[in-house]
Amino acid sequence: MSDPDSVGRDENLGPDAESKKSVERNTFIFLTVFLFPILSVIIVGSYGFIVWMSHIIYGPPGGH
């Protein structure tokens, strides 16, 4: 059995666990700094483009 006082401490982690933590941290940084902001801009820009093109094709909104 493991010592209950040592559960969750970093000093008990092996080299595989340290590399896994590093990969998880790098993945988190990539997602929060790069991927989600880029996806947000793409999604909002695409929606704006669709609305703009629909106004060109069907005319502006209104009671004409």
MARTOR-344589 format. One line per field, with one value per residue (C-alpha): residue in three letters; z negated, x negated, y negated. Coordinates in Angstrom, 3 decimals. Layout:
# residues N
gukol ala/...
w Z/...
u X/...
v Y/...
***
This chain:
# residues 64
gukol met/ser/asp/pro/asp/ser/val/gly/arg/asp/glu/asn/leu/gly/pro/asp/ala/glu/ser/lys/lys/ser/val/glu/arg/asn/thr/phe/ile/phe/leu/thr/val/phe/leu/phe/pro/ile/leu/ser/val/ile/ile/val/gly/ser/tyr/gly/phe/ile/val/trp/met/ser/his/ile/ile/tyr/gly/pro/pro/gly/gly/his
w 0.000/0.526/-2.226/-2.500/-3.298/-0.024/2.282/4.861/4.326/7.345/5.847/6.183/9.921/12.293/15.533/17.494/15.243/15.505/19.298/19.257/17.082/19.478/22.474/20.732/19.779/23.328/24.754/22.373/23.343/27.054/26.679/24.591/26.297/29.935/30.909/29.116/30.047/33.678/33.816/32.265/34.914/37.696/36.404/35.854/39.175/41.007/39.492/40.471/44.006/44.309/43.117/45.477/48.485/47.643/47.635/51.036/52.479/50.767/49.996/46.665/43.952/43.865/44.900/48.654
u 0.000/-1.094/-1.597/1.590/-0.478/-2.385/0.609/0.678/-2.870/-5.059/-8.146/-6.523/-6.054/-8.327/-9.782/-6.738/-4.368/-6.502/-6.493/-2.730/-2.230/-4.377/-2.384/0.903/-0.300/-1.498/1.798/3.776/1.708/2.128/5.900/6.457/3.982/4.190/6.963/10.032/9.388/8.724/11.866/13.906/12.741/13.445/16.952/17.973/16.436/18.217/21.541/20.991/20.063/23.211/25.393/23.626/24.049/27.706/28.279/26.614/28.745/32.099/31.868/31.763/34.190/37.371/40.990/40.558
v 0.000/-3.547/-6.058/-8.192/-11.303/-11.029/-10.701/-13.486/-14.692/-15.356/-13.708/-10.265/-10.664/-8.833/-10.137/-8.939/-10.859/-13.998/-13.833/-13.237/-16.320/-18.323/-17.126/-17.901/-21.393/-22.099/-20.819/-23.033/-26.086/-25.299/-24.937/-28.060/-30.395/-29.320/-26.912/-28.317/-31.974/-31.025/-28.876/-31.699/-34.169/-31.664/-30.869/-34.501/-35.565/-32.769/-33.749/-37.385/-36.347/-34.219/-37.116/-39.531/-37.216/-36.583/-40.352/-40.626/-37.785/-38.397/-42.098/-43.854/-42.854/-44.867/-44.906/-45.422
***
